[in-house]
């Protein structure tokens, strides 16, 4: 399986010039391949294959000797993969808009399809060098070297090793590709290296892990008011950090809007705003990592709802509820729990989310209630319990017993 390691790097001035030139020329190749794909589609009625684009990259490499100083030929093949992925994504979006239009759900501003008037093909946009933020280099050698007892990164076409953070973090396997990313902070630029590593160590399946001892199982109900509620009564609240920082965001946006683009004050205001958004992302990610780590470390069988978070978020009742979904980061939390459970050999059971909050966990009676009702009160057995806790217990029971679904609840 592939695992990734992301670290911040600190290139010196000469190394930074080479990296920035690599960004610029990868952007040049990206735009050239988009033009080639449009021409190929106009002539043949289909997009070129990955092999065809690789051959075109070889011709570009031989015809443009100024690229040899900053790019490897196989790195251009990685850019060609991105071009085909961009075309596939645009075509997927076009078909989604077609389906929405056929169902009468398309907005007025989204009713027009994003197809090219020349080819009828949904095409990605050309990129400006300032908006091209990453490129990928395949690795055929060791990615690290030692200097004065410190681990340093070797980057393609960059002279000398690059100083990096995360020196003591173990590399999770054999590095196969290295993606260089940059983040414009206004007053300065931060660079990151993301190593994709192949780990051939065979992981324990959940059944093998559970064979040696009596397992501990848990059901997890994820929501907006509480990020996660466990069936044992543990509650992880939603801190609603965006609402707490909203006044500060407004002040930063107002200060940024009054600045003239290109001036030092404009760059400083953009840097402050970027750092504030980065702080918000860091808080959300820290919450997700903390919750997922505690759950995976303490339980052997994890039952969760098979949620479609994007669809639920689009049906939210107003802006405050949408912001609460963003603060809870339910999709990221679900992914991180699954990833860490696979890594630790835990067993994951996904349960159909239908009726989990409406059914009584004690007697099985269906007690219908809206989102505004936060307490479950069963008229048949008299059980009074928090709505989310009742849902978590149902998820646990249904996950362990094969997810029963009586027909009488549909009536």
N, C-alpha and C positions, 0 to 999 in steps of 0.2 A: 504494500500500500504506500501511497505517497503522503508525505508529511512535510510541513513547511516551517521555516524558521525566518522570522522577520527581525531585522536589526537596523539600527540607525548607523550611518557611516559618516565620517568627517574627512572628506578629501581636502587636500591642500589646494592652493590656487591653480597650479598647473594641472592637477588631476581634475579639478572642477571644469577647466576649459575643455578638456577632452570629453568629459561626460556631457556637458552642455552641447558640444558639437555632435555627439552621438545622438542625443535627443533630436536635434535639428535634422540630421540626415535620415534618421528613421522616420521622421514625419514626412520628409520628402519622398521616401520610398512608399510609405503608406498611401499618400495622395496619388502617386503615379500608378499604383496597383489598382486603386479605385477607378481611375480613368481607364485602365486596361480592361477591367471587368465590365465596365459599361460598353466599351467597344466590342468586346467578345460577345456579350449578350445580344447586341444589336445585329451581329453577323450570324450567330449560331443559334440564338433563341434559348440559350442556357448560360449559366455561369461557368467559368473555367474550373478545373479541378485543382487540388492542392499541388499535384505534380506539374500541371501547366504553369501555375504561378511560380513554382520553384525554378522552372526553366527560365521564365522571364526574369526572375531575380538574378540568375546567373548571367544573363545577357546584360542586365543593368550593371552588375558588378564589373564585367569586363569592359564595358563602354564608358564607365565613370571611374577612372583611376583615383580621383580625389576622395572616393569613399574608402579606399584601402587603408587609410590611416586611422579611420574611426570605426569601421564596421567589419565584422567577419561575414562571409557569405552565408553561413548557416544561420546567423542572427537575422538576416533578411528573410529567411524562410519562416521564422517565428512571426515576423511582421505580416507575412502573407497569410498565416493562419488567422491572425486578428482580422484581416480584411474579410475573409470568408465568414468568420463568425459575426462580423458586423452586418454583412449582407443577410445572413440567416436571421439575425435578430430583427432587422428592419422588415423582412418578409413576414416574420411571425407577428409583428405589431400591425402590419397592414391587414393580415387575415383576421386578427382580433377586432380591428375596427370594422371590417366588413361584416363580421358576425354581429357586432353591436348594432350596426346600421340596419341589418336585416331584422333584428329583434325590436327595432325602434327605440333603442337605448342610447344611441349616439348623441352627444351634445352637438350644438350648432357649430362650435368651433372645431370639433373633432370629426365632423361628418365627411370632410374631404380626405381622401386617401393620400398617403404620402408616396405616391408613385412618380417616377420621372416622366415628364411629358414626352421625352424623346423615345424612351425604351419601354415604358410601362412597368419598369422594375422599381421596387422600393429600394432606394439607395442610401447608404450612410453619407453623412456630410464630410466635406474635406476638413482637415484639421489645420489650425494655425499652430506654428511652433510653440506659442505660449500656452496652448491647450493640449499639448502632447506630453503626458506626464509619466510615461513608463516605457521601457523596452526590455526585451528578454534576450539573454545570451545562453546558448547551450554550453554545458561544461564537459570537457573531455579530460580534465586533470583535477588535481586537488584544489579546492577553492580557498584554502587557508594556508598561511605560512606563519612562522614564529619569528619574532624580532624582540630581543631583550626580554624574553619570557612572556611576551604578549601575543595573543592571537590576532592576526591581521588578515584582511580579505584581499584576494587577488581578483581584480575586475578586468574583463577583456579590453584590450587596447589601451589600458591605463598604465602608465609607467610607474612601477613601484607598488608595494602593498598599500592598501587604504586602511586607515585607522577606523575601528568599528567598536560599537558598544556590544553588550551581551557576550563579553569575552569568555565567561565561565559557563554559559549555557551550552549543554552538549548538543552536538549536531545530530538530528534524528535520522541517521541513515547516510546513504551515499548521495551527495549533491548531483543533480542532473541538469538543472537550469538555474540561472540567477537573473532575477528581474530587478532592475534598477528603477526606483520611483523617486519622484521629487514632489515636494509640497511647498507652494509659494506662500510664504507667511507675510508678504508685503514688504517688510524691511530686510528680510533675508530668506534664503531657501534651505529647506531641510531635505536631506537625501536618505533614502532607505534602500536596503538590499533584502530581497525576499528569496531565499533558497528553497527550491522544491527538491526534496530528498526522497530517494527510494529506500524504504525500510522493508527488508525481506524476512524479518523475524515473524514467525507464525504466531498470531495472537490467539489467546484462549477464547473459545466460544463461550457464550453464557451458560450452556448446558454443562460444559466441562468444568467451569468454575463452581457451579452450584452442586456438583456431585459430592464434594468432600465435607459439607457441613449443612446445617439447617439454614436456609436462606431467610433474609429479612426483606419483605416486600413493602412497597409504598405506592400509593396512588397520588398523582399530582394534578391539581386543577389550576390552570393558569388563567389570569384575567386582568382587568384594568384596575379595579379598586385595590386588589391585592395581587402582586405579581405572581406569586405561587402559594398555594395552600396544600399542605401535605395531609394524608389521611391519618397521621398520628397527632394532628393538631398543630404542628409547626406552621407558622405564617411568615411569609416574606412580603413585607409591604412595598407599595409603590411610592417612592419618595417624591414623585411629581417635580423633578428637578427643573424642567423647562419652565413651569409656572413660577417657581421660586426665582429663576433668573430672568423672567420676562421683562421686568423693569430695566434691568441692566442691558438686556438685548436692545430695547427701544432706545436707550441713551446712546449706545454704540452705533446703532443704525442712523440715528439723527445726526450724530457727529460725522459719520462717514458720508452722508448725503450732502452735507454742506461743503465738502472739500472739492477742490478742482482736480480732475484727473491729471496724473503726471507730476504733481507737486509732492514735496516731502511729507506734508501734512496728510495728503491722501494715502500715501503708503503706510504711514504710521497708524492712521485710523483703520485701514484694512487689516493691518497686522494685529491690532487689538481685537477687532471683530473675529478674525480667524482664530486667535488664541482662545477666545471665549467659546466658540463653537467646538474647538478641540477639547476644551475642558468639559463641555457637556458630553461629548462622545466618550471621553475617558471615564466619566462617572458612570455612564450607562454600561460600558463594557466591564468596568470593575464589578458592578452589581451582578451582571450576568455570570462572570467567571466565579465570583464568590458563591452564588447560589448553586450553580451547576457542580462545583467542586464538592460542596458539603453534601449534596444529594448523592453523588456517585460514590463518595467515600463511606457513607453510612448505610447504604442499602444495596442489596444484591439483585433484586427484581424491581424494575421501575416501570410502572404503568402510567401512560400519558394519553391525552386526547390527540387524535390525529387531526390537528387543526389546520385550516387554510387561513393563515393569519392575514394575508393580503385581502381576501374577500371580506373577512370580518371587519377589517379596518375601513374598507370603502363604505361599509354600511353604518359607520359610527354616527351618533346623533350629535353633530356639532363639532366645532373646532376644539373645545376642551377635551372631549372624549378622544378625538384623533391625537392630540398631544399626549394624552395619558397612554394610548397605545404605543406611541413612540418612546415614552419614558420606560414603559414596561419591557420593551424589546422582546416580545414574546417569540418571534421567529428566531432571533439569535439565541435566545435561551433554549429553545427546543433543539436547535442544531448542536449547541455546545454540550447539552446533556447527552445527546445521542453519540457525539464524537468521543466524549470522555468515557462513556459507558463501553463503547467498543474497545477503546484503548485499555480499560481496566478489566475487560472480560465480563462485564455485567450483562444482564438480560433486559432487553427493552421490549415492552408490549404496547402497541398502539391500539387505542380503543376508539370506536365510533363516538364522536361527541354528542350525538343526538340523544336527548332526554336525560343526560347525566345530571342536570340540575333540577329536573322536574320530578324525578322518581324518588320516593322515600327509601333510604338505605336500610331501614329496619323491616318494613312490611312490604315494600314493592309497590305501594299505591302511587298513582300519578297525581301530583299536586301541581297544577299549572300556576305559574306566576311570572310576572314581567321582570325586567331588569331592575326596576326600582325597588323591588321587594328583596331585601338582603337576608331575611330570616326564613328558614324552612319550618313550617308548622303543618304537621300531618293530622288531618281530621280523623283518620282511622285508628292509628296507634298512639296519637298524642305526642309524637316526637317533636321537640323544639330544638333546632340546631342552626348554626350558621349555614347559609346557603352554599358557600364555597366548600366548607368541610363536608357537607352532605354529598356534594358532587365528587370530591376527592375519594370518599369511601366507596361511592358507586363505581368510580373508575377502577379502583383496586379490585373490587369484587368481580366486575365484569371482565377485567383483564385476566384474573386467575381462573375464572370458570368458563372462559371461552366466549365472553361477550354476548350473553343472552339478550334477546330483544322481543318481549311479548307483543303480540299483535294488538292486544287490547289498548295499548297506549296510543295507537294511531287513531282510535275512534273518538 
